[in-house]
Amino acid sequence: MSNIEIVKQKLYENNASLVVLFKDGNCKEYYNKRVEDIVSILKENKNALKDATIADKVIGKVAGSILTIAGVKEIYADTISKLVIPILEENNIKYEYNKKVEFIQNNDKTGMCPMENKFKDENNLINIYNNFVN
């Protein structure tokens, strides 16, 4: 089974919001919403996600940008925003998804997620990363 298949299976089996298969082979599940878990992992160790494979319920531009700067190797998203795909492709990050959407919706499903909206036109990934991790 490939690394991406491993994290994908755990994401759905355990209803996690994020599953990380770290470079050292350790696999861990997380259950917080939005980018909280990604940010807390990186605040504890900025290199923790280098060469990791992750599965996430939702990958928007913010999460994808943070994961790109963090050095993630592969991403599976249940739902992915079209806004993040060029970022992943330009940075040679392998990705798969279940559903592609124009943008990540807000909680009320009435418009764009505030984080996605705030950074939709930001092209400097380090600026996005620094807004959350530093």
Helices and strands as residue ranges (DSSP letters): H 3-13, E 18-21, E 27-30, H 36-44, E 53-59, H 61-70, E 74-81, H 85-90, E 94-101, H 114-119, H 125-132
